[in-house]
């Protein structure tokens, strides 16, 4: 690396204001994802971090000459058992993690040896540096932090390209037999009463729909032994905050109703030309044979196309239904780096023994919840 000189000022700002105009401008011109949006990170740090026993570690890089933001690295310090970890601000709610920076500025930082050294100093101490859920083709955070090369995770993300009009997308993305099956299910559903589909357009509708989602999801995920994050007050508050404050901008909450009662719902984030699905819920008990989930996603795709969206992103997780809607897999990556002998031993054990990896994962989640929910299901 070639040192560029005194270009940057770098510091940890634990009370960084993610709702500031400066951060909004940085985010708009960055290669970050919807999960680094100002509202998302403001609510995550403010509503979830303390409940998880996590300490904010927000590394802020500014241009020395002007004080303008160059990069923000939203991290957390979390003690998991005896292991001191440093990781992205995630806390089981984010699907894609990335530094908030433009590719050009990131390359500039990588060429600045002093800047890289200072960032690495500020991130320490840690036993284990864990950077998971890194999208394919994004900024090489491991180079900035002096960590080993990323490795592929054992799960993918899925997204389908949207085409207008809706009928053209459906023909190109879905098997003809599946189109006919869903059309039949939709006609059957319509015969049960007055069926409607809409995007919630006020806070009252949002809160009503989220409350129904919580009721539907509780029994569904409890039967898997994993529980559901939406049942926990701090997480319910988090998603409610995102859905209400992000209404009309970041967040969309879709609802399907039968005779005025919500029977299915999908919560997601709108970022640039994509809609990212983050949570869904269906009245499975009341409509066992109607394929509510598939019908709901078909309606969501139709609405996204009518709004001009270019991508329906089902996010992380290898659930089979995603391919039925033309979802194409994209690899997800992880970076791990030991910062101590304790970290090296734990990292070695994780790599050598899959059963130890599973056990350690369970232990690592203990501070968050006595039960665990995978990211795709929350």
Rosetta blueprint (number, residue, H / E / L):
1 X L
2 X L
3 X L
4 X L
5 X L
6 X L
7 X L
8 X E
9 X E
10 X E
11 X E
12 X E
13 X L
14 X L
15 X L
16 X L
17 X L
18 X L
19 X L
20 X L
21 X H
22 X H
23 X H
24 X H
25 X H
26 X H
27 X H
28 X H
29 X L
30 X L
31 X L
32 X L
33 X L
34 X H
35 X H
36 X H
37 X L
38 X H
39 X H
40 X H
41 X H
42 X H
43 X H
44 X H
45 X H
46 X H
47 X H
48 X H
49 X L
50 X L
51 X L
52 X L
53 X L
54 X E
55 X E
56 X E
57 X E
58 X E
59 X E
60 X E
61 X E
62 X E
63 X E
64 X L
65 X L
66 X L
67 X L
68 X L
69 X E
70 X E
71 X E
72 X E
73 X E
74 X E
75 X E
76 X E
77 X E
78 X E
79 X E
80 X E
81 X L
82 X L
83 X E
84 X E
85 X E
86 X E
87 X E
88 X E
89 X L
90 X L
91 X L
92 X L
93 X L
94 X L
95 X L
96 X L
97 X E
98 X L
99 X L
100 X E
101 X L
102 X L
103 X H
104 X H
105 X H
106 X H
107 X H
108 X H
109 X H
110 X H
111 X L
112 X L
113 X H
114 X H
115 X H
116 X H
117 X H
118 X H
119 X H
120 X H
121 X H
122 X H
123 X H
124 X L
125 X L
126 X L
127 X L
128 X E
129 X E
130 X E
131 X E
132 X E
133 X E
134 X E
135 X E
136 X L
137 X L
138 X L
139 X L
140 X L
141 X H
142 X H
143 X H
144 X H
145 X H
146 X L
147 X L
148 X L
149 X L
150 X L
151 X E
152 X E
153 X E
154 X E
155 X E
156 X E
157 X E
158 X E
159 X E
160 X E
161 X E
162 X L
163 X L
164 X L
165 X L
166 X H
167 X H
168 X H
169 X H
170 X H
171 X H
172 X H
173 X H
174 X L
175 X L
176 X H
177 X H
178 X H
179 X H
180 X H
181 X H
182 X H
183 X H
184 X H
185 X H
186 X H
187 X H
188 X H
189 X H
190 X H
191 X L
192 X L
193 X L
194 X L
195 X E
196 X E
197 X E
198 X E
199 X E
200 X L
201 X L
202 X L
203 X H
204 X H
205 X H
206 X H
207 X H
208 X H
209 X H
210 X H
211 X H
212 X H
213 X H
214 X H
215 X H
216 X H
217 X H
218 X H
219 X H
220 X H
221 X H
222 X H
223 X L
224 X L
225 X L
226 X L
227 X L
228 X L
229 X H
230 X H
231 X H
232 X L
233 X H
234 X H
235 X H
236 X H
237 X H
238 X H
239 X H
240 X H
241 X H
242 X H
243 X H
244 X H
245 X H
246 X L
247 X E
248 X L
249 X L
250 X L
251 X E
252 X E
253 X E
254 X E
255 X E
256 X E
257 X E
258 X E
259 X L
260 X L
261 X E
262 X E
263 X E
264 X E
265 X E
266 X E
267 X E
268 X E
269 X E
270 X E
271 X E
272 X L
273 X L
274 X E
275 X E
276 X E
277 X E
278 X E
279 X E
280 X E
281 X E
282 X E
283 X L
284 X L
285 X L
286 X L
287 X L
288 X L
289 X L
290 X L
291 X L
292 X H
293 X H
294 X H
295 X H
296 X H
297 X H
298 X H
299 X H
300 X H
301 X H
302 X H
303 X H
304 X H
305 X H
306 X H
307 X H
308 X L
309 X L
310 X L
311 X E
312 X E
313 X E
314 X E
315 X E
316 X E
317 X L
318 X L
319 X L
320 X L
321 X H
322 X H
323 X H
324 X H
325 X L
326 X L
327 X L
328 X E
329 X E
330 X E
331 X E
332 X E
333 X E
334 X E
335 X E
336 X E
337 X E
338 X E
339 X L
340 X L
341 X H
342 X H
343 X H
344 X H
345 X H
346 X H
347 X H
348 X H
349 X H
350 X H
351 X H
352 X H
353 X L
354 X H
355 X H
356 X H
357 X H
358 X H
359 X H
360 X H
361 X H
362 X H
363 X H
364 X H
365 X L
366 X L
367 X L
368 X L
369 X L
370 X L
371 X L
372 X L
373 X L
374 X L
375 X L
376 X L
377 X L
378 X L
